[in-house]
Structures are given as structure tokens and as C-alpha cells.
Amino acid sequence: EKKEVGGGSGFLVSQDGLVVTNKHVVLDQDAEYTVFTNDGKSYPAKVLAKDPFQDLAVLKIDEEQLVDSQGLFTQKPFSFARLGNSETLEMGQTVIAIGNALGEFRNTISVGVISGLSRTITASGGSNFVETIEDVIQTDAAINKGNSGGPLLNLVGEVIGINTATVLQAQSIGFAIPANKAKKGIEQVKTLGKIVYPSLGVRYVLVDENVRQERSLQVDYGALVSKGSQGEPAVVPESAAQSAGIQEGDIILEMNKEKITKENSLGKVIQKYNPGDVVLIKILREPSILTLKATLGERSE
């Protein structure tokens, strides 16, 4: 017996049936997924790719086949949403959220404003899903369970964010992933069939004044290479970092002369590059400052 076990939101981004939603909506690899469009039709969906860093996933549904006047099969293209430029967003700008609220009320619309930009959150959900997401949009537009993966729109109907999380203990604090972060993944799915990111292969703690004092460091910025909370190695074996000679206890100060800070994290800087790119990494290995060369690896789901 098959039964419905959950629901989320999503939106079409191409006329041939590519759908964007949240990764946590499609985490269950044993489940079958169905897309319901707002005209009442349903389509079996295939998960093409899950973003290894962002709470994003890309699905595919097949176009409806029609018979033309000559008796030949044709496919009816889907209507799809346009992605806007999330780099131009401003505080106080009006936005509209659409989604399947509570998994029950389809096409629910809520309106609010952008109440924060460049937030960093740690989101959790079912199936032990926990993920830290950087540079998200904060909004007071009502986002409920089931809204996950739905579009956040500007007033000309462009998608400027993908709704991803809400603070349950708060009043009207929701978050959306900027649309520009989804654009690269969508194009990669079209060309590569997967979403890939450059990878250095280190675990780290961002250094600020508090960390500097706690650990008696020489600097108050950078990324301190250290073991994970469960004792995972600070430098991933056979990674770009290991090949470059990075060691536990090193503080990564710059990458290609770009300073690493709490606001400009190592992860954020790395995402500006592609797998295979060669970067110069300035590190502090007390008491010396070294410059190492690394060829970035590849990470996918």
C-alpha cells in the first residue's frame, strides 16, 4: 500500500519540465515523488540532482503529449517562472511567497517585506537533516511548513528566492535562498546532469576576536583548520588541501589575496571558483606565514 507521507512546494524553471524545490523536501530516496501543477494535473517526478551545499534540488517532469491535426504526437511546453537578480534586493522591498502551506492549502499566497539580507542560518528537518546555509534572505512574509521549496517573488513576478526555513519560536521570521545561488545549479543540471562545487577539503572554525582570545591566536580573522565536532579529520584525506600541504592548526588567511573573515567565509570564497581551478592560499602556521598552491577538487551529492 502506498500512502502520502509529506508534501512541499516547488516551481517550474523551464518549458521542458525542470522543477526547483528544497533538498530536504526530496531527501527520502525510497519515496516516489509526484508534482501537482496549479491547473490540477499531476506528473511523476524524477530527482535529477541535489545541491551538496545549498538546500536545493532539481526535479524533472515530462511534458504532456498531444495529438495534432495530422495524428502526430507533439509535446505541450510548460509555463515556467523567470528567475530575477537577487543581487539587487533591498531592505524593506515587498515580496510575495507562494506555496503548499501545511501540505494542505495549495497555492497559498502571503505578502511581506525583505527584513534582512546575507543571513547565516542552521536549518534542521526530518531524516536527521541539518545544514548551515549562508547568505539567505530574511522575510516576514508568512512561511509555513509545506512552503519549503516555493518561490519568493518580487512585484514584477520574478523569482528572487526559494523559501527554505522558518523560526518556529518567533513571529514572522522566514528565510529564502537567493535565486542567483540556484541559477548555476540549474545550468549545471542541464549540461552535466548534476550539481558540482569546487572543494578544498578542510574543516574549519572562522576566527574572530573571541576565538582569538580563547585559543591564544596571533590573528582575529581567517579560518582555523580543525577537527569536526565528532572528531572528523581537519584535512580530508586525498583532498586538494592535503595535496597542497595544509595541516591541522593552520589558519587560512587569504585565498587569491581575498581575505577570509566572519562575513566573507572560506566556503563563500571557494564557491566563486570551479573544480580544477588553481588558487594561492596564504596561511599562518605559527610563527611563519606561507603561501601554498592548491588545485580545487570536485564535490557533488
N, C-alpha and C positions, 0 to 999 in steps of 0.2 A: 504494500500500500504506500502510495506517495502522498505526502502532505506538505502544505506550505509551512515553512519554518521561519521565514523572515522576509523583509522587503526593504527596499531603499529607493533611491532616485537616481536619475541619470539624464543625459541629453545626447541627441544625435549631433555629430560634428561633420558628417559627410553624407553626400547623397547616396552612397553605396552601403550605408548602414553601420558606420563606426559609431560606437556609443562610449561616452566617458562617464565614469562613476567613481566612487571611492574604492580603494583596495579592500577595506575592511567589510564592504558590502558583499564581496565575492571571495572571501577567504576560504570557504568550505570547498575543498577540491572534489568531494564526493557528491555535492549537490548539483542539480540541474537548474539552469537559470532561464527565465523567460522574461522578455521585455514586453510591457504593455504600453502602447502608444496612446496619446490623448484622443485618438479617434475610435478607441475601443477595440483595436486589433491587438493580437498577441503574436510574438515571434520567438522561437527558440534562439537562445543566445550562446555564443561561444566566447570564452575568455581568451583573448589573444595575448595580453601582456599585463603584468602587474609591475608598477614602478617600485624599484628596490628602496628608494629613499622617500618619495612622496606618497601620501595616502591617495593614490590614483590607480585606476585600472582602465584598460580599453577592451571593449567587447565588440562583437560583430554579429549583426543580424542580416539575413538575406532579404533582398528586395522582393516585393510581391510580383509574381509572374502573371501577365495578362495576355490574352489572345487578341491580336489586332484584326483588322477587317479582312486581311488576306490569310488568316488562320495561322499566323506565325506567333511564336512566343516573344513577348517583349517584357522588360522589367521596368516597373514604375519606380522612379527615383524617390528617395525620401526627402522630405523637407528637413532642414538642419539649422542649427543655431550658429551664428557668427561669433567668433572669439574676438573680443576687444583687446585694447592695450592696457594691461593692469599697471604699467609703469606710470601712467598719468593720473592715477587716483588721488583724490584729495580728501582730507578730513572733513566730515560733515556732508559729503556728497550723498545724494539719495540713491538707494539701491533697492532692488526687488529680489526676493528669494522665492523660488518655486520648488515644490517637492511633494512627496508622498507622505504627508505628515502622519506620524504614528503608524505608518504602514497601512493606513486605513483610509485617509482622506486624500485621494489623488488630486494633483494639480492645485494644491493649496498655495495661495499667494500671500506673502507677508511683505511689508514695506518698512524700511528703516534708513539709517544713515551709516556711513563708514565711521566708526568710532575709534579706530586705531589702525596703524599700519606697521609692518615689519615686526610683528609679534613672534615670539618663540613659545610653543606650547608642547606639552607632553600629553598625548591623547591615548586613551585606552578604550577597548571594546571587548566584544566576545572573542572566544577562542584564544584567550591569553594575548590579544593584540595590544601592544604598547609601542608607540612610535613618537619620537621627537621631531617636530616639524617646524622649520624656520621660515621667517618672512611671511607669515599668514596675515590675512586681513581680519580685523575685528569689526563686527557689526552688531547693531541692536535689533536688526530685523529678526523676527521670531524664527528660530531654527529648532525643530523638534526631532525626536527620534523618527527615523524614516525619511527625513530631509537629506540625509547623507548622500552625497554624490550629485545633488541637484544644482542647477545653475544659480549664480548670483549675478543679476543683470544691472546694467546702467539704464538710464532713461531713454536711450535710443535702441534698446533691445539687444545689446551686445553682452555676451558672457564675459564678465571680468573676474569671476571667481567660481570655485567649486566648493560648495558647502561641505564641511567635514566634521565639525565638532561643536559642542556647546558645553557651558559650565553649568552643571545640574544644580549647584548650590547657589547660583547667582540669578540676578534678574537681567534678562536680555543681553547676555554676553555669548555671542556665537562667533565662529571662525570659518574662514574660507581660504582655500589655496588659490593664489593669484593665477589668472588664466595663462599668463606668459610662461609659467612653470609647466603647464600642460602641453603647450604648443610643440616643444621639442620632442616630447614623448610621442605625441600623435604622429609627427612626421617620421620618427624612427620606426614606429609600428608599420607605417605604410611602406617604408623602404627596406627595413631589416627584419620585420616580423617580431621585434622585441624592443624593450626599452633598456638602453645601456647607459652607464655612467662611468666616468673616469674614477679610478680607485688608487689611493696611495697605500692603504693597508696599515693604518695605525689607530690605536685607541688613545684618546687624549682628554685632558681637562683644560678648559680655557682659563688662562691666568688673568686675574685681576688683583687689586691691592690686597683683598682678603686672602686669596690663595698665596700670594707672595709672602705675606706675613706668616701664614700657617706653616708653610713649607720652607721658609727661610731662603727664598729665591732672590736672584740678583735683579730680576725684571718684573714689571707688573703687567706685561702683555705677552701674547704668544699662546702656543698650545703645548702643554706639558705631556709628553708621551708617557702613558702609564697603563697599568693593567686594568681590565674591566672589573665591574663590581662583583662578578662571580669568579674572578681570578683568571679571566681570559688573557692571553698574551698581549703585551703592549704593542708589539710589532707582529703582524700576521705573517706566518711562515710563507716563503716563496712569493712574497708581495713585492711591489715596487719599492716600498720603504726598506725592506730587508736588503734588496739588491743594491740600493743606494747607500746602505751603511747606517741608517738611522737606528738608534738604540733606545731602550727604555731609560727614562730620565732626561733625554734630550728635550729642549724647548724649541719648538719650531717658531721662529720669529717672523720670517717672511717667505713668500713664495713668488718668484719672479719680481722681487722688490715690492710686493704688496704686503703691507703689514697685517699680521694676524691679531685681532682684538676680540673682545666680547661681542661687539657689534658686527664685526667682519670676520666671522669664524673660519676656521680651516676648511670645514665642509662647504661653506658658501663659496670660498675662493676656488676650491678644487672643481666645483661644478661649472666654472667658467671655461674649463678645458675639455678636451676629448681624449678617449683612450688612445694611447700611443704618443701623446704629446710629451715632449721633454721639458722639464721645469727645473729651475735652480732654487734650491731650498737653503735658506740661511738658518742655522741652528746655533743655540747656545749649549755647549757641552762643557759645563764649568771646569776650568775657568776660561776656556777657549771659545771663540766664535768660528764656525766652519761653514763652508758653502758646499753643498752636495748636489749632485745631478741625479734626477730620477726620471724614469720613463713610466708614465702613468699606466696602470693596468685597467682592466675592464671589469665592471660588476653589473650583473643583471639578476633578475629574480630567479 
